[in-house]
Amino acid sequence: MKALLKTLFGDARNVAAVAAVVAVAAALTKTGHAAWAVVAMPAACLAAVGWLARS
């Protein structure tokens, strides 16, 4: 079971990175700035990937 969960979700850093990207999208949508997602989401994804690449 542990191997299945590791395959589905990765480790805690991966889950945190995905949660941060989703939080950016949710915040933009909630505040009515969804059009800015075109700019913010690629930047958020690159920041998350850069953070994951350090480990």
Secondary structure, DSSP 4 states (H G I P E B T S, - for coil): -HHHHHHHH--HHHHHHHHHHHHHHHHHHHTT-GGGHHHHHHHHHHHHHHHHHT-
